[in-house]
Amino acid sequence: MVQAPIALILVGQLGSTLAFSSLVGGPRSSATNLPTKTTRTQPPSPSSEVLGSSLFASPPTNEEDFSASGGSIQKRRTFLANFAASSLLPLLTVANPSSASAWGYATNDKGPLVYGADDIMSQKEHGTSAAPVQENLRYGVSGKLADKICSFNRVFAEMGGYWEGTSFEKDVRQLVASTGKPVTFYDSVSGKPLFEAPINRSVDEFIAESKVHGWPSFRDDEVVWDNVRVLKSSGETVSAVGTHLGHNIPDSSGNRYCINLVSMAGSPVN
């Protein structure tokens, strides 16, 4: 029998490959619609400012719907990823509960992951947040898309590769080169620090991993755990004040947090 930690890595890799494969060039083939309990899916193009159904928002209009082919492909990928992560992983955990942790390596294994309760994402004054996103977000991201992703969303993501059409890479490289220090990324709603990167790796390695996975990707050492939580029930990665950030998709190196750029494009608030 496969030991739980090894199987956890395999399940995480399968989920990551299926749900987070880069779609910058758009869908490559058609697929049949399948029922799905979604984890993270992508709108149809990197420049899109539309979002599917969310936790608190009204159902989408036709203009906001997925294209027939693109939507079905994403549903199929997400269905398979969710099955791998939410159906297989709990069985492994029950078989060997001392060796595996739901949705990531816990503090006593490969990282200082901090879990949070689901009620962090309860409805507040503005969706799951107390306020809208800040004005004039960094990197040239869309404020409209950011508000939907951050505050009215539990399952969808900006398009994979969206960040490559912004000033993110240029700004990060320039800051690291000029200061010799990691770059701090702030909650687009609260302005609280969420991530600092790169830490214990080069800026080239940080950018390369983000390109492979389609979203800015952080490791445990790069998370500001005072302000970030992972929901144990789903792997959803959120701010402590209710901003949707992304998901934790562990691999053989440990926890990996795939984060929407629009969720961490804020400015610090004193």
Phi, psi and omega in degrees: 000140179291130178294147186304314181299322180292316180295324177301317179297316181296317179296317179298319180295319180296314179299318180296316183296319184283316187272336187241018177295142186293134181237030183302323181274002180090172181300143182262339182207168179271163179208161179273140178299135176234149175296146185214143166251100196286151170253286173222130174230172188241143169297168192287346180208154182302332183267000184294142176242026180248159184220147176285195183298144181233180187295317186243345184283163175291160178303150183292153173280173178302323180297332183267353183289156173293152170294157185302313183284314182298317181295319182292323178297315181294321178298318181295314180298318183290322177301314180293319179296318181293321178298315181298318186276320187264341180261316181281318184299315178300325178296319178294322181293319178296321181294327182214069188298336181280349186253346184227147177239138180300129174057044170136165176282131182278183185295338183264013182236267185246014180177162182272046180300135179245116179280157176226159179281152181299334184289353171304327184261025176290161182292137180232202184296331183224080186066232177274359183247161178278345184206164175291173176294160178296157171280155176055056177297157183285168173067006179076022181285160180283124177293325179295313178295319180300317182296321179292313182295317186287319195241343183232044190200136173233350188231337186263165181222159168300158181301140175303129182089000179307319184296337181288346176264012179243185179271011186307303184298314180300315182295318180295313181298318181294318181293317179295318181294323184276332184252336185071016183234162176296158176268137177263134179247135190246147176306128181292343179263303189268340184078009179278146180294136182245317184219152173227121184208153359275145174233131181061027172196168182275164176295327176298319180293320178297312181294319181298315180295322178296323178291322179298318186266345175095346178226152172309126188239125186242155176252170186308317183293345184261002181264134174272092191291347173296334188238003184234141177225154174243127179281121186294334182286340188218344186084000177298132179257126188224164171277160182294346180256006172105018176272128173288128182250315184167219179217154173268121177237091184295152171229193184295343179269351181127202181290142178223120185257109179269113194240138175292130178299323182296341181274345185231034183253022181278175175249149182297143177247124181286000000 
